[in-house]
Amino acid sequence: MALKDDIANLPTTVGEGSAGHLGNHHVLHAAAKDHETRLATVESRASITWSYEGTGTPSLSSYPGIKIGDYIVRKSDGQEWRVDP
């Protein structure tokens, strides 16, 4: 399972005993570290604006160098998309 699935599956109330609490702690700690890494990546470089010549919604696979925080702008109408984590 992906980390986001682990987070989504966290119980709203912690079960009895330390096992439930410890398991939830590990998931939350991993989420915080992952978020910290993503933020550091975004902050470490300026965003880049990429041009999109086509119609419809662009595919990220068409932009191999694109990073979180970059923008794609469709030339025909100026529609803009931001790459989020």
HELIX and SHEET records of a PDB file:
HELIX    1   1 LEU A    3  ALA A    8  1                                   6    
HELIX    2   2 GLY A   17  GLU A   43  1                                  27    
HELIX    3   3 LEU A   60  SER A   62  5                                   3    
SHEET    1   A 3 THR A  49  TYR A  52  0                                        
SHEET    2   A 3 TYR A  71  ARG A  74  1                                        
SHEET    3   A 3 GLU A  80  ARG A  82 -1                                        
END                                                                             
